[in-house]
């Protein structure tokens, strides 16, 4: 997370925004889970499991639209790593 979604202040770490006090821990957890599913997708691709990679990247994107997940989705849909 680069900025607080409530007030736009730069994120400086911690569970709350330093400016507005918004609780950020749930959002940080979602971001962490999205990253974890990206990692699962990469590992499944490396293992030759395209279907598993597609499921993992879909789960990542359901949580957060991250650039790596978008690239992974395009790669899997194009039949990459075959």
Beta strands, then each sheet from edge to edge (+ up, - down):
end
